[in-house]
Amino acid sequence: MRVLVLTHNYPRFPGDPAGAYVARLAEAGAKDGSRFHIVAPHSRGAPETEDSPGVTVHRFRYAPVSLERVGYRGYADVGVLRQALTLALLPAYLAGFRRAAQRAINEFAPSVVHAHWWFPGGWIATSLGRPYVVTSHGSDARLFDRGRWWRRVGRRVLRRAGAVTAASRFLALDLERQAGPLPHPVTITPMPVDIARFDQGRATPKATPPRILYAGNLVPSKGVDLLLRALALLRARRVACRVKILGEGPDEAKLQQLARALGVAGDVDWSPFVPQSQMPAEYGASTVTVLASRGRSEGLGLALVEALVAGSAVVATNAGGIPEVVQDGETGLLAADGDARDLGDKIGRLLDDAALRTRLTDTGRARVAERYAPASAATRFYDLYRAVANGQPAR
């Protein structure tokens, strides 16, 4: 099987978290004998081509290197797309993406195209004359809420696809609601997590005082402000803890200002993203990992899967697809969406009860280890590729 992958997010260097699950899926599929050609945007410092057994990566150029900043945004929503520089570069970016994809069609001759995110990858796949699969990861589903043009184009992309997949049941139902009738139901295909690597985090000693970790983009939908407000409540109760915020994004300065206003700046450690090789230890050193996402913004929350495998208890909001990972009282604790006090109560409960933390973490790890293993994900997608390439219904 020859698979052309279109993605705006793919690791640019060893350990880069950007699109790491896209790379893991290709690598796992290559181990089973398939060949993958990845088309992704170029970024400063990244090689234009890479080759590893069964996987070739081509990063297309679309501007001087100092201006190549459209892809690799993790939080690629319309707010980002409206930024002046992004808008100016978008035509060149899309044209470069399309040329690179067409060149791959001509030279690689794939059996099937796999577009991660319906825009821009899925939109480009519609013009390539090959059967294609679209996988939604959440941020692209939110584009349907942004206006008539996005809804019209998104529906056309999904309806022409041989299969549409989503990382969670919540996201699958949301796509079906947004897109209207599709030729086939959306298939639920969890993204792979490097279970063996994250399992190593369990050997990491826990930080003292207990660490509460957030790892991800610093954007409003992730609810990092709620975590800071919950920390203020915990400190008012004299609960010994520190928060580590590991991530980057447009809200960083605003969040740091909020921490100062709440009087908890001295209890917060800030860190930019670190290589994936360091994340098992980050989770392992943390007593609790928190994801306080809002509304329908979170398709699943793979950070919670990674944290459980690495031995960290988890607290999250009951938003989006999160409850498919965190079953309240079984694999973690769920707080009400947007409720900082409830979030603080749930975090405090886990900090106070070591037996509860151990039970929830052990149960959570057992449930996610098989479901999110790379080999399992690759098998599901290989069956899907074969069906779509042969014009058969996706299962």
Secondary structure as the mmCIF struct_conf table of DSSP 4:
data_model
#
loop_
_struct_conf.conf_type_id
_struct_conf.id
_struct_conf.beg_label_comp_id
_struct_conf.beg_label_asym_id
_struct_conf.beg_label_seq_id
_struct_conf.end_label_comp_id
_struct_conf.end_label_asym_id
_struct_conf.end_label_seq_id
STRN STRN1 ARG A 2 LEU A 6
BEND BEND1 HIS A 8 HIS A 8
BEND BEND2 ARG A 12 PHE A 13
TURN_TY1_P TURN_TY1_P1 PRO A 14 GLY A 15
TURN_TY1_P TURN_TY1_P2 ALA A 18 GLY A 19
HELX_RH_AL_P HELX_RH_AL_P1 ALA A 20 LYS A 31
TURN_TY1_P TURN_TY1_P3 ASP A 32 GLY A 33
STRN STRN2 ARG A 35 PRO A 41
TURN_TY1_P TURN_TY1_P4 ARG A 44 GLY A 45
BEND BEND3 GLU A 48 GLU A 48
STRN STRN3 THR A 49 SER A 52
TURN_TY1_P TURN_TY1_P5 PRO A 53 GLY A 54
STRN STRN4 VAL A 55 PHE A 60
BEND BEND4 ALA A 63 ALA A 63
HELX_RH_3T_P HELX_RH_3T_P1 VAL A 65 LEU A 67
BEND BEND5 VAL A 70 GLY A 71
BEND BEND6 GLY A 74 TYR A 75
BEND BEND7 ASP A 77 ASP A 77
HELX_RH_AL_P HELX_RH_AL_P2 VAL A 78 LEU A 81
TURN_TY1_P TURN_TY1_P6 ARG A 82 ARG A 82
BEND BEND8 GLN A 83 GLN A 83
HELX_RH_AL_P HELX_RH_AL_P3 ALA A 84 PHE A 108
BEND BEND9 SER A 111 SER A 111
STRN STRN5 VAL A 112 HIS A 116
BEND BEND10 TRP A 117 TRP A 117
HELX_RH_PI_P HELX_RH_PI_P1 TRP A 118 GLY A 122
HELX_RH_AL_P HELX_RH_AL_P4 TRP A 123 ALA A 125
TURN_TY1_P TURN_TY1_P7 THR A 126 SER A 127
BEND BEND11 LEU A 128 ARG A 130
STRN STRN6 TYR A 132 SER A 136
BEND BEND12 GLY A 138 GLY A 138
TURN_TY1_P TURN_TY1_P8 SER A 139 ASP A 140
HELX_RH_3T_P HELX_RH_3T_P2 ALA A 141 ARG A 146
HELX_RH_AL_P HELX_RH_AL_P5 ARG A 148 ARG A 160
BEND BEND13 ALA A 161 GLY A 162
STRN STRN7 ALA A 163 ALA A 166
BEND BEND14 ALA A 167 SER A 168
HELX_RH_AL_P HELX_RH_AL_P6 ARG A 169 ALA A 179
BEND BEND15 PRO A 181 PRO A 181
BEND BEND16 PRO A 183 HIS A 184
HELX_LH_PP_P HELX_LH_PP_P1 PRO A 185 VAL A 186
STRN STRN8 THR A 187 ILE A 188
HELX_LH_PP_P HELX_LH_PP_P2 PRO A 190 PRO A 192
HELX_RH_AL_P HELX_RH_AL_P7 ILE A 195 ASP A 199
HELX_RH_3T_P HELX_RH_3T_P3 GLN A 200 ALA A 203
BEND BEND17 THR A 204 THR A 204
HELX_LH_PP_P HELX_LH_PP_P3 PRO A 205 ALA A 207
BEND BEND18 THR A 208 PRO A 209
HELX_LH_PP_P HELX_LH_PP_P4 PRO A 210 PRO A 210
STRN STRN9 ARG A 211 ALA A 215
BEND BEND19 GLY A 216 GLY A 216
BEND BEND20 VAL A 219 VAL A 219
HELX_RH_3T_P HELX_RH_3T_P4 PRO A 220 LYS A 222
HELX_RH_AL_P HELX_RH_AL_P8 VAL A 224 ALA A 236
TURN_TY1_P TURN_TY1_P9 ARG A 237 ARG A 238
STRN STRN10 ARG A 242 LEU A 246
TURN_TY1_P TURN_TY1_P10 PRO A 250 ASP A 251
HELX_RH_AL_P HELX_RH_AL_P9 GLU A 252 LEU A 262
TURN_TY1_P TURN_TY1_P11 GLY A 263 GLY A 263
HELX_RH_3T_P HELX_RH_3T_P5 ALA A 265 ASP A 267
STRN STRN11 VAL A 268 SER A 271
HELX_RH_3T_P HELX_RH_3T_P6 GLN A 276 GLN A 278
HELX_RH_AL_P HELX_RH_AL_P10 MET A 279 GLY A 284
TURN_TY1_P TURN_TY1_P12 ALA A 285 ALA A 285
BEND BEND21 THR A 287 THR A 287
STRN STRN12 VAL A 288 LEU A 291
TURN_TY1_P TURN_TY1_P13 GLY A 295 ARG A 296
BEND BEND22 GLY A 299 GLY A 299
HELX_RH_AL_P HELX_RH_AL_P11 LEU A 302 ALA A 310
TURN_TY1_P TURN_TY1_P14 GLY A 311 GLY A 311
STRN STRN13 ALA A 313 THR A 317
BEND BEND23 ASN A 318 ASN A 318
TURN_TY1_P TURN_TY1_P15 GLY A 320 GLY A 321
HELX_RH_3T_P HELX_RH_3T_P7 ILE A 322 GLU A 324
TURN_TY1_P TURN_TY1_P16 VAL A 325 VAL A 325
STRN STRN14 ASP A 328 ASP A 328
TURN_TY1_P TURN_TY1_P17 GLY A 329 THR A 331
STRN STRN15 GLY A 332 GLY A 332
STRN STRN16 LEU A 333 ALA A 335
TURN_TY1_P TURN_TY1_P18 ASP A 337 GLY A 338
HELX_RH_AL_P HELX_RH_AL_P12 ALA A 340 ASP A 352
HELX_RH_AL_P HELX_RH_AL_P13 ALA A 354 ARG A 371
TURN_TY1_P TURN_TY1_P19 TYR A 372 TYR A 372
HELX_RH_AL_P HELX_RH_AL_P14 PRO A 374 ALA A 389
TURN_TY1_P TURN_TY1_P20 ASN A 390 GLY A 391
HELX_LH_PP_P HELX_LH_PP_P5 GLN A 392 ALA A 394
#
